[in-house]
Amino acid sequence: MLDLRPVGYVIGLLVAALGGAMLFPMLIDIAQGSDHWPAFLEAAIISMAVGGLMALACANGVRQGLTIQQTFLLTTGVWLALPLFGAIPFITGATGATATDAIFEAMSGLTTTGSTVFSNLETLPKGLLFWRGLLQWFGGIGIIVVAMVFLPELRVGGMQIFRSEGFDTFGKILPRATEISSRISVVYFGLTIACAFAYLGFGMSPFDAATHAMTTVATGGFSNYDASFGVFLPGVEYVAVLFMMLAALPFVRYVQLIAGTAKPLFLDPQVRVFFLTAMAIVLVMTFWQLGTATGLAETSFRKSLFNVVSILTGTGYASDDYMTWGAFPVAMFFFIGLVGGCAGSTSCSIKVFRYQLLFSSIKAQIRRIHSPHGLFTPRFGGRPVGEDVLSSVMAFFVLFFVSLGVIAVLLAATGLDFVTSISGASAALANIGPGLGPIIGPAGNFAPLSDTAKWILIAAMLIGRLELMAVYVLFTLKFWRA
């Protein structure tokens, strides 16, 4: 019989820790003289009490390792439980949000999607704005650990190709998670501090610098303003681009870099293709802007660079309403959102390495057609790729686009138009943030959608963030019979 106690123990500890983190925005509200702080105190007490009791109740079942079943349940269970408790301050606080809106915002935060249902962000208490940023910051480091420890072990979406990447210890899952997360935390925290100081140096207030640093390094995209980065000085956009790009690279490479080994970073095929892709798209978009819009060349380049990198990495910031740029840029923004950054980063979507494996497989197949008796093996980084990895990647592609179609149809069934439905499905499943069109585009938000549509998007954000298979496997009979 499946023992749920180890899963409940870890989830309980994380819920209690989330409750403890609520004290930080509470202190900010107190320092600001806001009477909003009791909302965080109440939410903290509830979260710490429930999480603590759950951990205590399950403590007698804790073991050194987890089974595959328990690991799948833990991976999904964490991203189900934390948004429920993370939503409490939105319900009891100044937003007065409904349960649906609050859970949508919390899920969007922890999955680093960046879609929002709140308007007039400038009027919200600073504690709530900080909490939104903190949720994304926690989600960013959380997904790195999941992508580097759990998904490779679970052989999800071809991630098993990174099972031994950069770490020599092959112990049980929980000890290995502790080891990797401790190293990654140093890098993650360091990048956040560096980003905050860079923002400060380019004119952001200390509060804006801190919150935007958290959402930039997490490639989350929550901003303190409805206009996102449109309210800041132009130089700030270049800072954001730098750190969005850094956050979209494999964090294991930074660990190796700190250890004195820079070679893997420069030789990583993901990194090279990611930078080349970004450069090519930015150049195309810049030339389009120069040919169709009036203004300075620097302005066209900066706006193209910022918004392309923001969507490509799945951050979701906006410095301009690119819906007004024309049909070609709008189509480009839809498709580049389906690319994403590197595996083992905070970025989202399909990821560069899967496209590399897909094209390598296609190339090998074409060569087999030309030379039927030849032996052609798909390769990644100069190494042959096993059939299990390729089949996993192909299954991911099929499942991703089938899921995208199903979600779009379900959204359309709620009364949404085609552009809103397909872009909303893409924005949620690929964890991009903004969609397209006048409702959920860069100048809008998700507030006008019905509760049914929001719950569909909540499910899509969770499924997409955990690479689909980790969630879908829970709905198979074989999983529960194992």
C-alpha positions in Angstrom: 0.0 0.0 0.0 1.2 3.5 -0.9 2.6 5.2 2.2 1.7 8.9 2.0 3.5 10.0 5.2 6.9 10.9 3.7 5.0 13.1 1.1 2.8 14.7 3.8 5.8 15.4 6.0 7.7 17.3 3.3 4.6 19.2 2.1 3.8 20.1 5.7 7.3 21.5 6.3 7.1 23.5 3.1 3.7 24.9 4.0 4.9 25.9 7.5 8.0 27.5 5.9 5.7 29.5 3.5 3.8 30.6 6.5 7.0 31.8 8.2 7.9 33.8 5.0 4.6 35.7 5.3 6.1 37.5 8.3 8.4 39.5 5.9 5.6 41.3 4.0 3.9 41.7 7.4 6.9 43.6 8.7 7.0 45.7 5.5 3.4 46.7 6.1 4.1 47.6 9.7 7.1 49.7 8.6 5.0 51.5 6.1 2.4 52.3 8.7 -0.2 50.2 6.8 -3.1 48.6 8.7 -2.9 45.7 6.2 -0.4 43.7 8.3 -3.0 41.6 10.3 -3.9 39.8 7.0 -0.4 38.4 6.8 -0.3 37.5 10.5 -3.5 35.6 10.2 -2.3 33.8 7.1 1.0 33.0 8.7 -0.6 31.5 11.8 -2.9 29.3 9.7 -0.2 28.1 7.4 2.4 27.4 10.1 -0.2 25.6 12.2 -1.6 23.4 9.4 1.8 22.7 8.0 3.4 22.0 11.4 0.6 19.7 12.4 0.8 17.8 9.1 4.5 17.4 9.4 4.2 16.2 13.0 1.5 13.7 12.1 3.6 12.3 9.3 7.0 12.4 11.0 6.9 8.7 12.0 6.9 7.7 8.4 9.9 9.6 7.2 12.6 7.5 5.5 15.9 8.2 3.8 14.5 8.0 0.3 11.3 8.1 -1.7 9.8 5.6 -4.0 8.9 6.7 -7.6 5.2 6.9 -6.7 6.0 9.1 -3.7 8.3 11.3 -5.7 5.6 11.9 -8.3 3.0 12.7 -5.6 5.4 15.0 -3.8 6.4 16.9 -7.0 2.7 17.6 -7.8 1.5 17.9 -4.3 3.9 20.7 -3.4 2.6 22.8 -6.3 -0.9 22.1 -5.3 -0.6 22.9 -1.6 1.6 26.0 -1.6 -0.7 28.1 -3.9 -3.7 27.3 -1.7 -1.9 28.7 1.4 -0.1 31.4 -0.6 -3.5 32.7 -1.7 -4.8 33.4 1.8 -3.3 37.0 2.1 -5.0 37.9 -1.2 -8.4 36.8 0.2 -8.1 38.4 3.6 -6.0 41.4 2.5 -6.6 44.6 0.7 -7.5 43.0 -2.7 -10.5 41.3 -1.2 -10.1 38.7 -4.0 -12.4 35.8 -4.4 -11.0 32.3 -3.8 -10.7 31.8 -7.5 -8.8 35.0 -8.2 -6.5 34.5 -5.1 -5.6 31.0 -6.1 -5.0 32.1 -9.7 -2.6 34.8 -8.5 -0.8 32.5 -6.1 -0.5 29.7 -8.7 0.7 32.2 -11.3 3.3 33.4 -8.8 4.6 30.0 -7.6 4.7 28.6 -11.2 6.5 31.9 -12.2 3.9 32.4 -15.0 3.3 36.0 -14.3 -0.3 36.3 -15.4 -2.3 38.5 -13.0 -6.0 39.3 -12.2 -5.2 42.4 -10.3 -5.5 46.0 -11.6 -4.2 49.3 -10.2 -1.2 47.5 -8.7 0.3 50.9 -7.7 -2.5 51.3 -5.1 -1.9 47.9 -3.3 -0.1 47.8 0.0 3.6 47.2 -0.3 3.3 44.1 1.7 1.1 42.5 -0.9 3.3 43.6 -3.8 6.3 42.1 -1.9 4.4 38.9 -1.3 3.7 38.5 -5.1 7.4 38.9 -5.7 8.3 36.5 -3.0 6.0 33.8 -4.3 7.7 34.0 -7.7 11.2 34.0 -6.1 10.3 30.8 -4.1 8.8 29.2 -7.3 11.9 30.0 -9.3 14.4 28.2 -7.0 11.8 25.4 -6.4 11.5 24.6 -10.1 15.3 24.5 -10.5 15.5 21.8 -7.8 12.6 19.9 -9.4 14.2 20.1 -12.9 17.6 19.0 -11.6 16.7 16.4 -9.1 13.2 15.0 -9.5 12.3 15.2 -13.2 15.6 13.5 -14.4 15.0 10.7 -11.9 11.4 10.3 -13.0 12.5 10.3 -16.7 10.1 13.1 -17.6 10.2 14.8 -21.0 13.7 13.7 -21.8 15.1 15.3 -18.7 16.9 12.1 -17.9 19.7 13.3 -20.2 20.8 15.6 -17.4 20.8 13.0 -14.6 24.5 13.2 -13.9 24.9 16.8 -14.9 27.5 18.4 -12.7 27.0 16.3 -9.5 28.9 13.2 -8.5 26.6 12.0 -5.7 24.0 9.5 -6.7 22.2 8.9 -3.4 18.6 8.9 -2.6 16.4 11.6 -3.9 15.9 13.6 -0.7 19.6 13.8 0.3 20.5 14.7 -3.3 17.9 17.4 -3.3 19.3 18.9 -0.2 22.8 18.9 -1.6 21.9 20.4 -4.9 19.5 23.0 -3.5 22.1 24.3 -1.1 24.6 24.9 -3.9 22.0 26.4 -6.2 20.6 28.6 -3.4 23.9 30.4 -3.1 24.0 31.2 -6.8 20.3 32.1 -6.9 20.6 34.5 -3.9 23.7 36.0 -5.4 22.1 36.7 -8.7 19.1 38.3 -7.0 21.3 40.6 -4.9 23.3 41.6 -7.9 20.1 42.3 -9.9 18.7 44.4 -7.1 21.8 46.6 -6.9 21.9 47.0 -10.6 18.3 48.1 -10.6 19.1 50.6 -7.8 22.0 52.0 -9.8 19.7 52.7 -12.8 17.1 54.6 -10.8 14.7 52.2 -9.2 13.6 52.8 -5.7 14.9 50.3 -3.1 11.5 48.6 -2.8 11.0 48.3 -6.6 14.6 47.1 -7.0 14.1 44.3 -4.4 10.7 43.0 -5.7 11.7 43.3 -9.4 15.0 41.5 -8.7 13.1 38.6 -7.3 10.7 38.4 -10.2 13.5 38.9 -12.8 15.8 36.1 -11.5 12.8 33.8 -11.2 11.8 34.8 -14.8 8.3 35.4 -13.3 7.3 38.8 -14.5 5.2 40.1 -11.7 5.6 43.9 -11.6 4.5 46.6 -9.1 2.9 48.6 -11.9 0.1 47.9 -14.4 2.4 49.3 -17.1 5.2 46.9 -16.0 8.6 48.2 -17.2 7.0 51.0 -19.2 7.2 53.2 -16.1 11.0 53.0 -15.7 13.9 54.8 -17.2 15.2 53.2 -20.5 18.4 51.9 -19.0 16.6 49.7 -16.6 15.4 47.5 -19.5 19.0 46.6 -20.4 19.6 45.5 -16.8 16.5 43.4 -16.9 17.6 41.8 -20.2 20.9 40.8 -18.7 19.5 39.1 -15.7 16.6 37.5 -17.6 19.2 35.9 -19.9 21.4 34.8 -16.9 18.4 33.3 -15.2 17.5 31.3 -18.4 20.9 29.5 -18.4 21.5 26.1 -16.6 22.2 26.9 -12.9 24.5 23.9 -12.6 26.9 25.8 -14.9 27.1 28.6 -12.4 27.9 26.0 -9.6 30.7 24.6 -11.9 31.9 28.2 -12.6 32.2 29.0 -8.9 34.1 25.7 -8.5 36.6 27.0 -11.1 35.4 25.2 -14.2 34.2 27.6 -16.8 34.5 25.3 -19.8 31.1 23.5 -19.4 29.3 26.8 -19.6 30.8 27.8 -22.9 30.6 24.3 -24.4 27.0 23.7 -23.4 25.0 23.3 -26.6 21.9 24.6 -25.0 23.6 27.9 -24.1 25.0 28.4 -27.6 21.7 27.7 -29.3 19.7 29.8 -26.8 21.9 32.9 -27.4 21.9 32.5 -31.1 18.1 32.1 -31.1 17.7 35.2 -29.0 20.1 37.3 -31.2 18.4 36.2 -34.4 14.9 37.0 -33.2 15.9 40.4 -31.7 17.6 41.4 -35.0 14.6 40.4 -37.1 12.2 42.3 -34.7 14.5 45.4 -34.7 14.6 45.6 -38.5 10.9 45.2 -38.6 10.5 48.1 -36.1 12.9 50.3 -38.1 11.0 49.6 -41.3 7.5 50.2 -39.9 7.8 52.6 -37.0 9.1 56.1 -36.6 11.6 56.8 -33.9 15.2 56.4 -32.9 17.1 53.2 -33.9 18.1 52.7 -30.2 14.5 52.8 -29.1 13.5 50.2 -31.7 16.4 48.0 -30.7 15.8 48.4 -26.9 12.1 47.6 -27.1 12.7 44.7 -29.4 15.5 43.3 -27.2 13.5 43.7 -24.0 10.2 42.3 -25.1 11.7 39.4 -27.1 13.9 38.3 -24.2 11.0 38.7 -21.8 8.7 36.4 -23.8 11.5 34.0 -24.9 12.5 33.4 -21.3 8.9 33.2 -20.2 9.4 36.2 -17.8 6.4 38.1 -19.2 7.5 41.7 -18.5 6.4 44.3 -21.0 7.8 47.8 -21.8 5.4 48.5 -24.7 2.1 47.2 -26.0 3.5 45.0 -28.8 0.0 44.3 -30.0 0.3 47.6 -31.8 3.5 46.6 -33.7 1.7 44.8 -36.4 0.6 41.2 -37.3 4.1 39.9 -37.9 5.5 40.8 -34.4 2.4 39.5 -32.7 2.7 36.1 -34.5 6.4 36.0 -33.6 5.7 36.7 -29.9 3.2 33.8 -29.9 5.7 31.3 -31.3 8.8 32.4 -29.4 6.9 31.9 -26.2 6.9 28.2 -27.1 10.7 28.1 -27.1 11.8 28.9 -23.6 15.3 28.9 -22.1 17.6 26.1 -21.0 16.9 23.0 -18.8 17.9 23.5 -15.2 17.0 27.2 -15.2 14.1 29.2 -13.9 12.7 29.7 -17.5 9.7 27.8 -18.7 8.0 26.5 -21.9 9.3 23.6 -24.1 13.0 24.4 -23.6 15.8 24.7 -26.1 17.3 21.2 -25.6 14.1 19.5 -26.7 14.1 21.4 -30.0 17.8 20.4 -30.4 17.0 16.7 -29.9 14.0 17.0 -32.2 16.0 18.5 -35.0 18.8 16.0 -34.4 16.3 13.2 -34.7 14.8 14.6 -37.9 18.3 15.1 -39.4 19.2 11.4 -38.6 15.9 10.3 -40.1 16.6 12.2 -43.4 20.0 10.7 -43.6 18.6 7.2 -43.2 16.2 7.9 -46.1 19.2 8.9 -48.3 21.3 6.0 -47.1 19.0 3.2 -45.9 21.9 0.9 -44.9 23.8 3.6 -42.9 23.8 4.0 -39.1 22.8 7.4 -38.0 22.3 8.2 -34.4 20.9 11.5 -33.0 23.4 13.4 -30.9 23.4 16.1 -28.3 26.6 17.9 -27.4 28.5 15.4 -29.5 27.2 12.4 -27.5 24.7 9.9 -28.9 21.2 10.1 -27.5 19.5 6.9 -26.3 16.1 5.8 -27.6 14.5 6.3 -24.2 15.4 10.0 -24.2 14.2 10.5 -27.8 10.9 8.8 -27.2 10.4 10.8 -24.0 11.0 14.0 -25.9 8.7 13.1 -28.7 6.0 12.1 -26.3 6.5 15.5 -24.6 6.0 17.4 -27.9 2.9 15.5 -28.8 1.4 15.8 -25.3 2.3 19.5 -25.1 0.5 20.4 -28.3 -2.4 18.2 -27.7 -2.8 19.8 -24.2 -2.5 23.2 -25.8 -5.3 22.4 -28.2 -7.6 20.9 -25.5 -7.0 23.9 -23.2 -7.7 26.4 -26.0 -11.0 24.5 -26.9 -12.1 24.5 -23.3 -11.4 28.2 -23.0 -13.3 28.9 -26.2 -16.2 26.9 -24.7 -16.4 29.6 -21.9 -17.1 32.2 -24.6 -13.6 33.6 -25.3 -12.6 34.5 -28.8 -10.0 32.5 -30.7 -7.0 34.7 -30.1 -7.7 35.0 -26.4 -8.3 31.2 -26.1 -5.2 30.0 -28.0 -2.8 32.7 -26.5 -4.3 32.2 -23.0 -3.7 28.4 -23.3 -0.1 29.1 -24.5 0.5 31.7 -21.8 -0.6 29.3 -19.0 0.8 26.0 -20.3 4.1 27.5 -21.2 4.1 29.7 -18.1 4.8 32.8 -20.2 2.5 35.4 -18.5 0.7 37.7 -20.9 -1.4 36.5 -23.8 -2.4 38.2 -26.9 -5.4 40.4 -27.8 -7.1 43.3 -26.0 -8.2 41.3 -23.0 -5.1 39.3 -21.8 -2.4 41.0 -23.9 0.4 43.1 -22.5 -1.9 46.0 -21.9 -4.6 43.9 -20.1 -4.9 41.2 -17.5 -6.9 38.1 -16.8 -9.5 39.7 -14.5 -12.3 39.8 -17.1 -12.2 36.0 -17.6 -14.9 33.9 -16.0 -14.2 31.7 -13.0 -14.4 28.6 -15.2 -11.7 30.0 -17.6 -9.5 30.9 -14.6 -9.7 27.4 -13.2 -8.8 25.9 -16.6 -5.8 28.2 -16.6 -4.8 27.4 -13.0 -4.7 23.7 -14.0 -2.7 24.6 -17.2 -0.1 26.6 -15.2 0.4 23.6 -12.8 0.6 21.1 -15.6 3.0 23.2 -17.7 5.3 24.0 -14.8 5.8 20.4 -13.9 6.5 19.3 -17.5 3.1 17.6 -18.1 4.0 14.0 -17.5 4.7 14.5 -13.8 1.0 15.5 -13.4 -0.7 13.3 -16.0 0.8 10.1 -14.7 -1.3 10.6 -11.5 -4.4 10.1 -13.6 -3.4 6.6 -14.7 -4.7 3.4 -13.0 -1.3 1.7 -13.4 0.3 4.4 -11.2 -2.0 3.6 -8.3 -1.8 -0.1 -8.7 2.1 -0.2 -8.7 
